[in-house]
Amino acid sequence: MNTPRPAAANEGLASILSAVAFFFVMTAYYIIRPVRDQLSGAVGSQSLPLFYASVFGVMLLLTPVFGALVSRFPRKRLLGWSYSFFVACLFAFVPLFMAQDRIGARALGVGFFIWVSVFNLFVVSLFWSFMADIFKSVQARRVFPLIALGGMAGAIFGPLVTKFLVQMIGVASLLVVSAAALVIALILLLTLSSRHDCRDEARNEEPIGGSLWAGIKELWTRPFLRYMAILMVLGDGIGTLAYALMADYTKAHLPDRVARTSFYNDLDLYANLLGAVLQLTLTRWLLVRKGAGPGLVLPSVVNFVLLVLLVIVGIGSVNLFGFMVPMLSIMLVGSRGFAYGMTKPAVDALYTRVPRETRYKGKNFVETAIWRFGDVLVTSGVSVLGTLGMAATGMAGLGAGVAVVATWVAAHAGHSPDLLPEQQATDGTESQAQTAKA
């Protein structure tokens, strides 16, 4: 019979393994991100509504499927099957990217956009649902910034790998490297699930149960999820606006797919470096000393400032430390850096204060279907406004107004009335969670 580890030792080892696992998850993801983004850069923002509308439709279809899987299977089996499926898919895409010139960037782009979004549902979002399941609320405020930092290291390492290898092995072979990183992450997560749970291990290995439609239903019954949904549409909408404008920029200035892949790779690299600096400095201090609320508010304020600067300066190049850099790139890097380096750890810390079913089903519905609905809304708006002749700076002005509203929503989300108090979230019993929900 195994001797139980002391709680502090178990937390320390679990946080280290989680950070390393997230390193490989994000390495895998950030190898395929520039592969995806070079396809959007090839077709410009006019095709993005089609891409995102297709993704949104698939997300709506997959939401009950994901809910059924979560209800029926223990998390270890759910992790194993999900990650193994995506490893197989990565290998299946290799010959398609080798034939990209014959298939066409638009056709391949729709398929790969849909797949990467499903990847986000079953890999990245499932990872954080799993983290909220094995750590208690007080622990989460201590360790989530460190785990996110491990992921940020992977998000930096992935672009570096891509930058080094894309010229040597081409775009298609990068998918094999991504698959290898995902296999390592899966092994570490299965180890965590078996040996290093900081909550009730026996309970957490049971299927979660409940309705397969629970993720959609809880959006209407939980104020916290409504705040998260609104914040997802508003906050991520600003990033999507920058992404759509960047698609037009790269279409005009970077006609070669390898050059586009390298450019988007650099954007990811600098955004993730900023996120890593935040997680090493300000983010953990805010979460531990002030709670998760300020970690939601500050990124919205930063987005407002960046958008105002974009209105004043324009999307053209500015002198930054002796280098001429497009202001649009600065805005995109700053917005992403704060989203990954501060908003994400704060949001995931708050999800430890809701029941297990909400952590998996409600959280994943907000972070996939609602996220992609916002993408469709924003990219369609950009397309319409561009057709009507509105310049990028005008769109940035509208985005600044959105950032003001997002700041107000973020300020209220951290104090949602249905969030469990810290002590109840630490104890983590389902009876307490259901009482709070009622």
N, C-alpha and C positions, 0 to 999 in steps of 0.2 A: 504493500500500500504506500502511495507517495505521500510524503510529508508536505503539508501545505506551506507555501512560501509566505513569509511576512508580507503584510499588505504593501508596505513601502517598497520592498524589494520587487514584488510582483508588478507594481506600478512602474518602477524604473525600467525593468526589463521589457515590459509590454510597450512602453513608450518608445524605447530604442528600436525594437522589432517593427513597431508600427511606422516609425519614421523611415526605416530602411525599406520597408515594403512600399510606402508611398513614394519613395525615391524612384523605385523601379516602375511603379504605375505611371508616374508623371514622365519618366524617361520614355516609356512606350508611347504615351500620348503625344508628347512634344516632338517625337520623331515623325508622327503622321500628320500633325497639325500643319506644318508648312507644305506638306504634300497636298493636303486638302486646299490650303489657301492659294497655292499657285494656280489651281483650277479656277477659283473665283477671280483671280487677277487676270486670267486669260479671257474671261467673258465680260468683266465689268459689273457695275452695280445693277444694270438693267435686268440681269438674269438672277440676281439674288432673291427677289420675291418668289420665283419659281422654285429655287433651291429650298428656301425656308418653308414655303407652303407645303412642299412634298414632305419635308421633315416633320412639320406639325401634324399632318395627316397620319403619318406612321406612328408618331408619339401617341396620338389619341387611340389608335388601334392597339398599341402595345401596353398602354396603361393597365387595362384589365388583365392582360396576360401576365404582366409583372406582378400584379396584386395576387393572382392565383398562385404563382410560384412561391411568393413570400408566405402566403397563407398555408401552403401545403408542405413545404420542405424546410428542414432545418437550415440554418444559415451556412453551415459548412458545405452542405451539398449544393446550396444555391451559389455560393462562391465558386466552388469547383467547376460546376457545369457552365456557369456564365463565362468565366475567364477562359476555360478550355475552348468554348465555342468561338470566342473572338480570336484566339490564337489560330484556329483553323481558318477563320475568315481572312486574316492577314495574309496567310499563304495563298488563299484563293484569289486575292486581288493582285498578286504579283504579275501574272501573265496579262491581266487587263491593263495595268500601267505600262507594261512593255509595248502594248498595242495602242497607247493613248492617241497617237497621231491618226490612226485609222478609225478609232472609235469616236474621237472628238472630245474636246474639253467640256463641252456643255453636257453631253450625254453621260460621260463618265463622272462629271462633277455632281450631277443630281444623285446618282447612285452612291458615290462616295460620301457626299454630304449626309445623306440619310444614314449610312452605315456608321459614320463617325458620331452622329448624334445618338444612335443606339448604343454605341461603344460608351458614350458618356453616361447613359442610363445604367448600364449593367456593370461598368467598371469603376469610373471615377465616383459617381454618386453613391453606388453601392458600398464603396470603400468607406465613405464618411458615415453612411448609415451604420455600418459595422463598427466604426470607431465610437459613435454615440451609444452603441449597444454594450461595449465592453468597458467603457470608462464612466465613472460617476460624474455628476455635475461639477463639483469642486475640483476633482482631478482634471476634468476637461479644460478648465480655465488655466491650469498649470501646464498641461502637456500638449494641448492642441496647437498652440503656436509652434512648439518644437516639432511636432509631427508635420505641420504645414511647412516648416522650414526644411524638413527632409524632402518633402514633395517639391519645394522650390529648388532645392539642389538638383533634383531630377529634371525639373523644368529648365534649369540652366544647362545641365549636362546633355539633355536630349538635343537642344539646338546646336551645342558644340559638336556632338557626334554627327549630326546632320551636316553641319558646315564642313566638317572634315571629310565626310564620306561621300557627299552627293556628287562631287566632281570625280571621285574615283570609281564608284560603283553605280551611279545613276539613281534616279528617283525610285524605280520599282524595287530594287534590292533593299532599300531602307525599311521596307515593310517586314522583312525577315528579321532585321535587327530589333525592331519594335516587338515582334512576337517573342523573341528570346527574353527581353526584359520583362514582358508580361508573365512568362512562365515562372521566373524567379519571384516576382511579386506574389503569385498564387501560392507558391510553396511557403513563403513567410506568413501569409495570412492564414493558411490552414494550420500552421504551427501555433499562431496566436489564438485561434479559435479553440484549439485542443488544450492548451496548457497555461495560458496567461490572461484569462478573463478576470477583470477587476470587479465585476458584478457577480451575480449568482450564475455560475457556469451551467448547472444542471437546467435551470429555467431557460437560459438563453440558447441552449442547444435544442429546445423544443420548437416546433413550427410556431409561427406567430399567430396563425389562425385569423379569424375575422373575415370580412367580406372582401372579395376581389375588387369591388368598386370603392373600397374605403378611402383611397387616396383622393378621389373626386368628391365623395361625400363630406370628408373632413374639411375640405376647403370652405364649405358653406357653414360649418358648425364651429370651427375653431378660429377665433379672432387672430391668433398668432399666425396661422397659415394664411389668412387673408392679408395680413401685413406683409408676410414674406412674398406672396404672389404679386402684390402691388409693387413692392420694392424690386422684385425680379424684373418686372416689365419696365419700370422707370429707370432703375440703375443700370441694368444690362442694356436697355435701349440706347443709352448714351454710348456704350462701347460698340453696339451694333451700328450706330450712326457713323462713328469713326471708321469702323470696318468697311462700311459701304462706300464712304468717300475715298478710302484707301484703295479699294478695288478699282475705282475709276483712275486713280493716280497711277497705279501699277500697270493698268492696261495701256495708258498713254505713254509711259516712260520705260517699261520693261517688257518687251515683246517675247523674250526668250524664257522658257519654262524653268530652266536651271537658275537663271538670274532671278526670276520671281521667287523660286523656292528659297534661294539664299537670302533675298531681301526680307521675306516674311520670317525667315528663321532668325535674322538679326533683330527684328522687332520683338519676337518672343524672348530672345536672349536678354535684351536690355530691360524689358518689362519684368522679367523674372529676377534679374539682378536687383532691381528696385524693390520687388517684393521680398527678397531675401534680406535686404538691409532693414526693411520695416519690421520683419519678424524677429530679427536679432536685436532690435532696439525698441521702437515705440509700441508695437502691437502687444507683445507679452506684458509690458508694463501696464498698458491700458486695461487688458483683460484681467490681470491679477489684482490691480489696485482699484480700478474704476468699474469693472464689470464689462459685459459684452456690448452694452448700449452705445458708448462712445465709438467703439470699433465699427459700428454701422453708420454713424453720423459723419465722422471725419472724411471718409472717402467721397461722400456726396458733396461736401463742401469743396474738396479738391477738384472734383469734376466741374463744379460751377466756375471755379477760378480758371481752369484750363480752357473751358469753352468761351469764357469772356475774352481771354487772351487770343483765342482763335478768331473771334469776331474782330478784335482790334488789329491783329497782325496779319491775318489771312493765312491760307494754307502754304504759302511759299516758304522758301528757306530763310532761316534766321541764323545768326552767328551764335553758336553754343560752344563755349570753351575753345574757340579758334576753329571750329568745324561748322560748315554750312549744313544745317539739318532742316528738313521740312517741318514747319510748325505742326502739321497734321500728325507727323510721326511722334513728336513730343507729346501731343495730346493723347494719342493712342497708347503710348508706353506708360504715361502717367496714370491714365484711367485703369489700364490693366494691372499695373503694379500695385495700386491701392486695392483693387478688387481681390487680387490673389493674396496680397500680403497682409491685408487687414480685414476686409469684409468677410471673406470666406471663413477664417478661424472664428470670428465673432458669431457668425450665423450658426456654424456647426456646434459651438459651445451652447448656444441657446436651445438647440435640438436635443440636448441631454435632459432638458426639463419638460419633455413631453413623453407620452406613452410609446412603447416599442412600435406599435402599429403605425403611429404617426411618424416615427423616425424613418421607417422604411417606405410606407406607401404614400403618406401625405408629402413627405419631403421629396421623394422621387417624382411625384406628379408635378410639384411646383418647379423643381429644378430641370424638368425635361419638357413636358407639354406646355406649361405656362411660359417657360423660357422661350420655347420656339414660337409660341403665339406672339410674344413680344417681338421676336426677330421678324416675323411676317409683317407685323404692323409697322415697324420702323422702316424696313427695307422698301415696303410698298409706298410708304410716305415719302421716302427719299426719291423713289422713282417718279412719283407723281409731281413732287415739287421741282425736281430737275426738269421734267417735261414742261412745266409751267415757267421755267426760266429762273428759278430761285438759285442763287449762288451758294457755294459751300458755307460762306460766312453767315448767310441768312439762316441756313439750317442749324449752324452752331448757336445762333441766338435763340432759336426755339429750344435747342438742347439745354441751354442755360436755364431757361424757365422750367424745364422738366427736372433739372437738378435741384432747384429750389423746392419743388414738391417732394422729390425723393428724400431730401433732408428732413422734411417734416414727418414723413412716414417712418423713416429710420429712427427718429427721436422717440416715436411712440411704440415701435415694434419691441424694443427691449423691455418694455413695461406692460406687455400684453397681459390682461387679467387671467388668462387660462394657463399661463406658464406656472409650473410647480415652483414653490419656494425652494431655496437652495437645499434645506434639510430634507424635504420630501424627495427632491430629485436625487440626492445622495443615497437615501434609503432605497429609492427606486422601485417600490412595490407597485404592482399593477392596480391593486385596490385603491391606493392613494391617487394614482393617475386617473382612474375612472371617476373617483369622487370629484377631483378637480375639473374633469371634463363636464360632469353633470352640473 
